[in-house]
Amino acid sequence: MELLGIIEALKKFNLEPNEGMIDEETSNGEYGPYKQSQRKEIYQAFAKRLIEEKKAYPCFCKSDDLEEMRKKQENAKLRPGYYGEWATCRNLGLDEIEKRIKNGEEYIIRFRSEGNPEKKIKHHDVIKGNIDFPENDQDIVIIKSDRITYIPFCTCS
């Protein structure tokens, strides 16, 4: 849903945002900028901190490599994703990373998940009752190659 559609839907329920974008060009609040494309420096500063804390890392995998990996996982009846042994860039050494960046290789920044799918998270849902699901161990993308944060459920500009 685009921004104006969200704002109009909120208005139908008498909800007026007091923080964020009001329309495509106007924002309200003291914590802006609110457009994702205008927050690049903020995202990069936090990504740098996560890398320094070894909670994130650069990934040099090409889309073709990832597609091939996904096919192998599906053929082996494994869950698809970038995790565990499939996370080939997760443990690259600093020398290798520096060399690849200096050579101009494109990269993204991935979050280093500490989740263990063998461990279960237990939750009581008022409709479904007791449910449990595995911890997330996917090393998700947090900065795309264009250096803007990747938020898979957001269509922000």
N, C-alpha and C positions, 0 to 999 in steps of 0.2 A: 504494500500500500504506500502510495507516495505521501509526502509530508502534508500537503494540503488536504488530502483525504483523511488522514489521521486527525488533523486539527478540526475539520468539519465534523467528523464522527464524535470527537470529544464534546464539541459544542452542543450536539443533539442531546447529550446527557448533562448539560449545564456545567461542563467541566472546562475551565479556562486555564491553560498552562501559565504558571507564574515564573517559569524558568525554561529557557530554550528558544527554539525557533517559533515565531508567530506566523510567518509566511515565508516564502522562498528567500526573501532578502532581509527580513526584520527579525531581530531576536530581542529577548527580554531576560534580564538577570545579570548577576555579577560574576558568573563562572565561565563565561564564554572565552573564546569563540565556540560556537555550538556546531557549526558545519564541520564534518569530519575532515574535509580537504583543508580547512584552516587550522587544524590542530596537529599538523604534521610534526612540528618541533616538540610538542608535548609528548606525543607518542614515541618519537625517537629518543628523547631523554629517558623515558621509562624503560624502553627496550634496552638501551645501553646499560642501565642499572641492572636489569635482569640478566644480561650477558655477564656483567662483572660479578654478579652473585651466582653465576653458573646455573641460573634458572631458565635461560634461553640460549639459543645458539644459531649461527648461520647455517642454512641448508642450501646446497648447490644443486640439488636434484632437478633435472629438467622434467617438463610435463610428460615427455615420452617415457622417461624412466619410471615415473610414478604410475603411468598407465600400465606399463609392462608389469610392474610390481603388483598392482591391483589385480591384473589378470591371473598372475601366479597365485595370489592369495585365494581368489575365487576358485581356481582349478583345484587347489589343495583343500577347498572347503574351510578356509580360514576367514576370520572377519577381516574386512579390508581396512586399511589405514596405515599411518606412519607411526609405528611403535616397535618396541623391542628390537629384534634382529633386523627388522625392516627399516629401522631408523638409521640408515647408513651414514648420515652426516653427524649424528649425535655425539660421537666421541672422536671427531677429528682433532688433531693436535693444533696448537696455536700456530706453529710454523706452516702447516698445510693450509690453514684458514687464511693466514696472511698472504701466502703465495697465490692462492686462488683469487683473492680479492685484488691483489696487485696485477694479476693477469687479466683483470677485467671480467671475470666470470660473474654472471648474475646470481643473486642469492636472495633468499627470503629469511626471515627470522622466525624460528619456531620456539614455542614454549616447551621446556623440558618437564614433561609430566613425571611425577613421582608415584603415580597410581599403580596399583597392583590388581589386575583383574581377578586374581585368586581370592582377594578380600572382597567381602560383600558389604554393601551399605544397606542397612535395614531401615525401612520407613513404614509408618502406618498411614495409609491413605483412607480418608473417611468413606470413600466409595468402594475402592478395590480391596480394602483391608490391609493386612500385612504384606508388604512386597519387599523384595531385596534385589539389588542389581550390582554388577561389578564396579569397582572403582575405575575411573577413566585413566587409561594409560596412553592415550593418543597425544603425540607431540603436534599440537595444532599450530597453524600459521597465525602469528600475531602482527607481523609486518610483511606486506607484499613487496614484490621487487620494485614497485614504483615508490616504495618507502611510505606508503599510507597504511594505516592499520587495517587489517582484515577483520571484519565482523560479519560472519556468514549470514546472520539474520537481519542485517541492517542494510537499507538501501540509501543511506545518507550520502550526500555528495561530498 
